[in-house]
Amino acid sequence: MPEKRPRPPTVRLRRLAAELRKLRASAGLTREDVAERTGINEVTLYRIERSRTRPQKRTLIGLLDLYQADDRRRADLLALQSGSNDQGWLRPYHSELPEEYTAYIGFEAEARTVRNYESLFIPGLAQTESYAREVIKGVLPTASQKEITQRVQARMERQAVLTKERPLQLWAIVDEAALSRRVGGPSVMREQVRHLLRLAEEPNVIFQVIPFDKGAHAGMTGSFVHMDFPDADDPELVYLDTPAGDLFLESEPELRRYKLMFEHLQAVALGPNDSADLLAKVAESRR
């Protein structure tokens, strides 16, 4: 039988891991120290601290005892441990999607704000079904029809975060190149641009375009997504989709770098109203 694929980490599991790292650092202990004092395997501890695995309750209690966690911190972390595997966003077919992508879907579903810069594509949360299908077919030329259909379905389902009771706040910035490339032909692009115009009117969506005449800018190194979450204690996250594989960045220097980069892109891009005017012109040119 094929090996069962591990479930991707949840926001709760990431937060639990981050809190345990902080507690160990505050106690002035190395992983080797912890292994010697608790009998917890050093590799297991590494996996727990990197949100690769969910600690058993007795393991977590042993760590909290060693770190002399106060009652409130102990209760909070035990509650996180008990719910760290909750993944209500998973669909049956998600097991056939790449692990990194299902992890991304989960983080996006729990996020408060997504700041997304795209240099070549319309952001996934703003794509029409026709545009998404053509993009996926083009980017994955060897994908089967089933794989394409699953990815399109997943992309359309993701967009529910924009209309839920407490909708995701989306700030999307794209290079004009994403609007100029005729993915699927004029009719597909006309539908896509009109959809962007409607979406940009929603109170939880800000959409900006960096026009060609702005020249070189910070986003030319590649697309990225920055997420934060409703609970300020949940670690922020940067996601990169690269030819070498998907990356999740969590360190403070990396987060600061991408937050600053997004601020530069906000400044160089057209404002939301001027961006809407440009979208209207692009839609008209697709007639």
C-alpha positions in Angstrom: 0.0 0.0 0.0 1.2 3.6 -0.7 2.4 5.5 2.3 -0.2 7.7 3.8 0.6 11.3 3.1 0.9 13.5 6.2 -1.7 16.1 6.7 -0.5 19.7 6.1 0.0 21.9 9.2 -2.8 24.1 10.4 -2.5 27.6 11.8 -3.1 26.1 15.3 -0.2 23.7 14.9 2.1 26.4 13.7 1.1 28.6 16.7 1.7 25.7 19.1 5.2 25.1 17.5 6.1 28.8 17.8 5.0 29.0 21.4 7.1 25.9 22.3 10.1 27.4 20.6 9.7 30.6 22.6 9.3 28.7 25.9 12.4 26.6 25.3 14.4 29.8 24.4 13.1 31.6 27.5 14.3 28.6 29.6 17.7 28.8 28.1 17.7 25.2 26.9 18.9 23.6 23.7 17.1 20.7 22.0 19.8 18.5 23.3 19.2 19.7 26.8 15.5 19.0 26.5 16.1 15.5 25.1 18.4 14.7 28.0 15.9 15.9 30.7 12.7 14.5 29.2 13.7 11.5 27.1 12.0 13.1 24.1 13.9 12.2 21.0 15.8 15.3 19.6 14.5 14.6 16.1 10.9 14.4 17.4 11.4 17.7 19.3 12.6 19.3 16.1 9.6 18.1 14.2 7.3 19.4 16.9 9.0 22.8 16.9 8.8 23.1 13.1 5.0 22.1 13.1 5.9 18.9 11.2 4.1 16.7 13.8 1.4 17.2 16.5 2.8 16.4 20.0 1.0 13.8 22.0 -0.6 15.2 25.1 1.8 13.6 27.5 4.7 14.9 25.5 3.4 18.4 25.6 2.7 18.2 29.4 6.3 17.0 29.9 7.6 20.0 27.9 5.4 22.5 29.8 6.6 21.0 33.1 10.2 21.4 32.0 9.7 25.0 30.8 7.8 25.9 34.0 4.9 27.3 32.0 2.3 29.2 34.1 -1.3 27.9 34.4 -2.7 30.2 31.7 0.0 29.4 29.1 -0.4 25.7 29.9 -4.2 25.8 29.4 -3.8 27.7 26.1 -1.3 25.3 24.7 -3.2 22.2 25.7 -6.3 23.7 24.0 -4.2 24.3 20.9 -2.9 20.8 21.0 -6.4 19.3 21.2 -7.6 21.3 18.1 -4.4 21.4 16.1 -5.5 18.8 13.5 -8.8 20.5 12.7 -9.0 21.0 8.9 -12.6 21.5 8.0 -11.5 23.1 4.7 -10.3 19.7 3.3 -12.2 18.1 0.5 -12.0 14.4 -0.4 -10.1 15.1 -3.6 -7.6 17.4 -1.9 -5.5 14.3 -1.1 -4.6 14.2 -4.7 -3.3 17.8 -4.8 0.3 18.7 -4.0 0.8 18.8 -0.2 2.1 22.4 -0.2 -0.9 23.5 -2.1 -3.4 22.0 0.3 -1.4 23.6 3.1 -1.7 26.9 1.4 -5.5 26.5 1.0 -5.8 25.8 4.7 -3.8 28.8 5.7 -5.7 31.0 3.3 -9.0 29.7 4.7 -8.0 30.8 8.2 -6.3 34.1 7.3 -7.6 37.6 8.2 -5.7 39.4 5.4 -4.0 38.3 2.3 -1.6 40.7 0.5 -0.9 39.2 -2.9 1.5 40.5 -5.6 1.4 38.8 -9.0 3.6 39.7 -12.0 2.2 37.4 -14.6 -1.2 36.1 -13.5 -4.4 37.4 -12.1 -4.5 36.4 -8.4 -6.1 33.0 -7.8 -8.8 34.5 -5.5 -9.8 36.8 -8.4 -9.8 34.4 -11.3 -12.8 33.3 -13.3 -13.3 29.6 -14.0 -12.5 30.0 -17.7 -9.3 32.0 -17.0 -8.2 29.5 -14.2 -8.7 26.5 -16.6 -6.6 28.1 -19.3 -3.8 29.1 -16.9 -3.6 25.7 -15.4 -3.6 24.0 -18.8 -0.8 26.3 -19.9 1.4 26.1 -16.8 0.9 22.3 -16.4 1.0 21.0 -20.0 1.4 17.4 -18.9 -1.5 17.5 -16.4 -4.4 15.1 -17.1 -7.9 16.4 -17.6 -8.8 15.1 -14.1 -5.9 17.0 -12.5 -6.9 20.2 -14.3 -10.5 19.8 -13.2 -9.5 19.2 -9.6 -7.2 22.3 -9.6 -9.9 24.5 -11.1 -12.4 23.2 -8.6 -10.1 23.9 -5.7 -9.4 27.4 -7.0 -13.1 28.2 -7.3 -13.8 26.8 -3.9 -11.1 29.0 -2.4 -12.9 32.1 -3.4 -15.6 31.5 -0.8 -13.3 33.2 1.7 -14.2 36.5 0.1 -17.9 36.1 0.8 -18.1 34.3 4.2 -19.6 35.9 7.3 -16.3 37.5 8.2 -14.7 37.8 4.8 -11.0 37.7 4.0 -9.5 41.1 3.4 -7.7 40.9 0.0 -5.2 43.5 -1.2 -4.1 42.4 -4.6 -1.4 44.2 -6.8 -0.6 43.0 -10.3 1.8 44.1 -13.0 0.1 45.3 -16.1 1.7 42.3 -17.8 -0.9 40.1 -16.1 -3.7 42.1 -17.8 -2.0 42.2 -21.2 -1.3 38.5 -21.7 -4.3 37.0 -23.6 -4.8 33.9 -21.6 -7.5 31.9 -23.4 -8.1 34.6 -26.0 -10.1 37.9 -26.0 -13.4 36.5 -24.7 -11.8 34.9 -21.7 -9.8 38.0 -20.9 -12.8 40.2 -21.3 -14.8 38.2 -18.9 -11.8 38.1 -16.5 -11.3 41.9 -16.5 -14.9 42.6 -16.0 -14.9 40.2 -13.1 -12.0 42.2 -11.6 -13.9 45.4 -12.0 -16.9 44.0 -10.0 -14.7 42.4 -7.4 -12.7 45.6 -6.8 -16.0 47.3 -5.8 -16.3 45.0 -2.8 -15.4 46.6 0.6 -13.0 43.8 1.5 -11.0 44.0 -1.7 -8.4 46.5 -2.9 -7.0 46.0 -6.4 -4.0 47.9 -7.8 -2.1 47.8 -11.1 1.5 48.7 -11.7 1.5 50.1 -15.3 4.3 49.5 -17.7 5.4 53.1 -17.7 6.5 52.8 -14.0 9.6 50.9 -15.3 11.5 48.6 -13.0 10.1 47.9 -9.5 10.6 45.7 -6.5 8.1 43.1 -7.6 10.0 42.1 -10.7 11.8 39.4 -8.7 8.7 37.4 -8.4 5.2 37.0 -7.0 4.4 36.4 -3.3 1.6 36.2 -0.8 1.7 37.6 2.8 -0.9 36.4 5.3 -1.8 37.4 8.8 -4.5 35.8 11.0 -7.3 36.9 13.3 -5.4 36.1 16.5 -2.4 38.3 16.8 -0.5 35.5 18.4 -0.7 33.3 15.3 2.5 33.7 13.3 2.3 35.6 10.0 3.3 33.8 6.8 4.8 34.5 3.4 4.2 32.0 0.6 6.3 31.8 -2.6 5.4 29.6 -5.6 8.7 28.9 -7.3 9.9 26.6 -10.1 11.9 24.8 -7.4 8.9 24.2 -5.3 6.5 26.0 -2.9 8.1 27.8 0.1 6.6 29.0 3.4 8.6 31.7 5.1 8.1 32.5 8.8 11.2 34.2 10.2 11.0 37.8 11.3 13.7 39.0 8.8 11.8 37.3 5.9 8.5 38.7 7.0 9.9 42.2 7.3 11.4 42.0 3.9 8.2 41.0 2.1 6.1 43.5 4.1 8.4 46.3 3.1 8.4 45.1 -0.5 4.6 45.1 -0.6 4.6 48.7 0.8 6.9 49.7 -2.1 4.6 48.1 -4.6 1.6 49.9 -3.0 3.4 53.2 -3.5 4.5 52.6 -7.1 1.1 51.1 -8.3 -1.8 53.2 -9.5 -4.4 53.9 -6.8 -7.6 51.8 -6.7 -9.6 54.3 -8.7 -7.0 54.8 -11.4 -6.5 51.0 -11.5 -10.2 50.6 -12.1 -10.0 53.1 -15.0 -7.2 51.0 -16.5 -9.2 47.8 -16.1 -12.1 49.5 -17.9 -9.9 50.4 -20.8 -8.5 46.9 -21.0 -12.0 45.5 -21.0 -13.0 47.8 -23.8 -9.9 46.8 -25.9 -11.0 43.1 -25.7 -14.2 43.7 -27.6 
